[in-house]
């Protein structure tokens, strides 16, 4: 059983890491533990728990900035922003339902450490693109800061962005400053019905290339579509395109988009509430949030080749899948084995990309590479970065790659 | 000295244009010192040294106004991961150059109690 160290202040974090570094004893870094089931298994004698390092320290709606301690619940942040009709525009997803734990868990520190995003990523970017500054403790046991609290800042190396997606392997972030933006007044979703995967990819490309300013583009093949609570296209294949903005503009652009895509197939319109609901379910991978431990992959691919990858996989094995980010993100649920070699071989054959195993039982997570293996030179660079932040390997060692 | 201010009002980006006569000896130095004063004030009130174009030789020596030595060393360690022999634009961004081997060394923390104030469960 791991010994839990509960940090209440940034000084507690510093003290714990100074000690761990001196003792060369590894720490597992957790907030709420909502994404603990992602990544390789670690053998850490101690857990550094940041869930009590919590609270919003500064929120200036007119300056478009919010600052919080790393353990602040993401739910608290979103609630506070909503009171001023603002949001984190990168739409951070909630892994909870997919991983079989309670929804709406997770901390703002975890959002940065895992570089979360949602359907709006293709327009607004991910956590990495909205982080303004941090305070952190490196694995050397040194407190440092990077960035600031202002929107425009290019002073020095941007270590805040560098820590996005590092899964707690480089530094323990104690404070984050995020950019916030106004919520859209209104939204609607155009649903193009009954397209095969290939046509859906073409329709999404046409939509993204139009002047309709689409803020999310997903394709739910037949069978998967029926597993959403409101079954778009009556449960048949549904290609969804979200339009956001002020109401008259949303109305105009939705109609223009329907007209543009008329050649692909019949289309219908989801109103604001329906649209909000289905994009939340797409964001949180609702079709595969079924309480099972079937392996789920997250593939980042060339959008125009998503249908080729799906077809090639379906010829070889049994999978359920749907597309987000105009096809650039494939959510893939394996109906049998994890098939890591097949998945990565197929990915490399059709344009390359990244395959991350986000759900699998512990034994599988230790026997296959959870994160996309890096080319030799890149892997060596990652290792040097790790050594420069955390020379004794005390922060989440092995979470991403063995020995890093 | 006179200064004309052009702003990106929406995102808090300032472009102060300092007016000077290059024909007057010493005027250029005064201008640069004035520019540095403006940057120090920006940092003092919560801003940063640059919102566009980044740090180069002109703003390099002001980096310690915004960052302490630990902050700067951690940035330089990132440079070391990419360029451990300082072959690429050495001295362009950091006011003090450190050998990467020196930056790689660890401080030894002696006599520290293992976090007596943190509750264990």
HADDOCK unambig.tbl for C-alpha pairs under 7 A between the chains (distance, minus, plus):
assign (segid A and resid 3 and name CA) (segid B and resid 120 and name CA) 6.90 0.50 0.50
assign (segid A and resid 3 and name CA) (segid B and resid 121 and name CA) 6.56 0.50 0.50
assign (segid A and resid 4 and name CA) (segid B and resid 120 and name CA) 5.71 0.50 0.50
assign (segid A and resid 4 and name CA) (segid B and resid 121 and name CA) 5.52 0.50 0.50
assign (segid A and resid 5 and name CA) (segid B and resid 118 and name CA) 6.25 0.50 0.50
assign (segid A and resid 5 and name CA) (segid B and resid 119 and name CA) 6.39 0.50 0.50
assign (segid A and resid 5 and name CA) (segid B and resid 120 and name CA) 5.41 0.50 0.50
assign (segid A and resid 6 and name CA) (segid B and resid 118 and name CA) 6.16 0.50 0.50
assign (segid A and resid 6 and name CA) (segid B and resid 119 and name CA) 6.20 0.50 0.50
assign (segid A and resid 6 and name CA) (segid B and resid 120 and name CA) 6.94 0.50 0.50
assign (segid A and resid 7 and name CA) (segid B and resid 118 and name CA) 6.45 0.50 0.50
assign (segid A and resid 12 and name CA) (segid B and resid 118 and name CA) 6.75 0.50 0.50
assign (segid A and resid 15 and name CA) (segid B and resid 115 and name CA) 5.78 0.50 0.50
assign (segid A and resid 16 and name CA) (segid B and resid 115 and name CA) 5.91 0.50 0.50
assign (segid A and resid 19 and name CA) (segid B and resid 114 and name CA) 5.62 0.50 0.50
assign (segid A and resid 22 and name CA) (segid B and resid 108 and name CA) 7.00 0.50 0.50
assign (segid A and resid 22 and name CA) (segid B and resid 109 and name CA) 6.37 0.50 0.50
assign (segid A and resid 140 and name CA) (segid B and resid 106 and name CA) 6.81 0.50 0.50
assign (segid A and resid 144 and name CA) (segid B and resid 70 and name CA) 6.02 0.50 0.50
assign (segid A and resid 144 and name CA) (segid B and resid 71 and name CA) 4.84 0.50 0.50
assign (segid A and resid 145 and name CA) (segid B and resid 71 and name CA) 5.81 0.50 0.50
assign (segid A and resid 148 and name CA) (segid B and resid 48 and name CA) 6.97 0.50 0.50
assign (segid A and resid 150 and name CA) (segid B and resid 47 and name CA) 6.35 0.50 0.50
assign (segid A and resid 151 and name CA) (segid B and resid 11 and name CA) 6.28 0.50 0.50
assign (segid A and resid 152 and name CA) (segid B and resid 11 and name CA) 6.80 0.50 0.50
assign (segid A and resid 152 and name CA) (segid B and resid 13 and name CA) 6.82 0.50 0.50
assign (segid A and resid 152 and name CA) (segid B and resid 51 and name CA) 4.60 0.50 0.50
assign (segid A and resid 153 and name CA) (segid B and resid 48 and name CA) 6.48 0.50 0.50
assign (segid A and resid 153 and name CA) (segid B and resid 50 and name CA) 5.84 0.50 0.50
assign (segid A and resid 153 and name CA) (segid B and resid 51 and name CA) 4.10 0.50 0.50
assign (segid A and resid 153 and name CA) (segid B and resid 52 and name CA) 6.81 0.50 0.50
assign (segid A and resid 154 and name CA) (segid B and resid 50 and name CA) 5.76 0.50 0.50
assign (segid A and resid 154 and name CA) (segid B and resid 51 and name CA) 5.32 0.50 0.50
assign (segid A and resid 154 and name CA) (segid B and resid 52 and name CA) 6.02 0.50 0.50
assign (segid A and resid 154 and name CA) (segid B and resid 53 and name CA) 6.92 0.50 0.50
assign (segid A and resid 154 and name CA) (segid B and resid 54 and name CA) 4.92 0.50 0.50
assign (segid A and resid 155 and name CA) (segid B and resid 48 and name CA) 6.88 0.50 0.50
assign (segid A and resid 155 and name CA) (segid B and resid 49 and name CA) 6.03 0.50 0.50
assign (segid A and resid 155 and name CA) (segid B and resid 50 and name CA) 5.50 0.50 0.50
assign (segid A and resid 155 and name CA) (segid B and resid 54 and name CA) 5.47 0.50 0.50
assign (segid A and resid 155 and name CA) (segid B and resid 55 and name CA) 5.86 0.50 0.50
assign (segid A and resid 156 and name CA) (segid B and resid 54 and name CA) 6.94 0.50 0.50
assign (segid A and resid 156 and name CA) (segid B and resid 55 and name CA) 6.29 0.50 0.50
assign (segid A and resid 157 and name CA) (segid B and resid 75 and name CA) 5.92 0.50 0.50
assign (segid A and resid 381 and name CA) (segid B and resid 81 and name CA) 6.44 0.50 0.50
assign (segid A and resid 381 and name CA) (segid B and resid 82 and name CA) 6.99 0.50 0.50
assign (segid A and resid 384 and name CA) (segid B and resid 81 and name CA) 5.21 0.50 0.50
assign (segid A and resid 385 and name CA) (segid B and resid 78 and name CA) 6.37 0.50 0.50
assign (segid A and resid 385 and name CA) (segid B and resid 81 and name CA) 5.54 0.50 0.50
assign (segid A and resid 388 and name CA) (segid B and resid 77 and name CA) 5.74 0.50 0.50
assign (segid A and resid 388 and name CA) (segid B and resid 104 and name CA) 6.45 0.50 0.50
